[in-house]
Amino acid sequence: MTDDSAQLLHRPKRPKALISMVPMIDVMLILLIFFMVTSTYINLDMIPALERSADATADPQPTQGDGGGVLMVRIGADGTPTIRGQAYAQTDLERLFADRIRQDANQQVLILPSGSANMQALVSVMDTATLSGVTQLQIVRLDASP
């Protein structure tokens, strides 16, 4: 009698296939280089800014009383918007803009950020102005160099 179990060949189990990450990383690097080369860089002149020297007047039109004229908002280094030396919170600034727009639909707002003001403070004032209905908005960057 022959033993059937002795005649069977036992093959070793195949090792589990490993998924290699190298091709995926290669493709991602190629895509990264492609997008870096073909992308356009951010145009920093997207927001129109008037350049004026530090000794030039920042308010081109004189303000007449409480209404009319140009409303000039300065943004300090701490990010606080000030108008005529008085600091305003965002809600108070929104009310002021809305009141001015009710008086004059073409109210011009001039924003003067200091050189050390952060970008978020500038964007917050711009958002507040546009949400209040201001359509005449300019950003003025004072240039300290002669």
Secondary structure, DSSP 8 states (H G I E B T S, - for coil): ---HHHHS------------SHHHHHHHHHHHHHHHHHS----TTSS-EEEEETTS-S-SS---TTSSSEEEEEE-TTS-EEETTEE--HHHHHHHHHHHHHH-TT-EEEEEE-TT--HHHHHHHHHHHHHTT--EEEEEEEE---
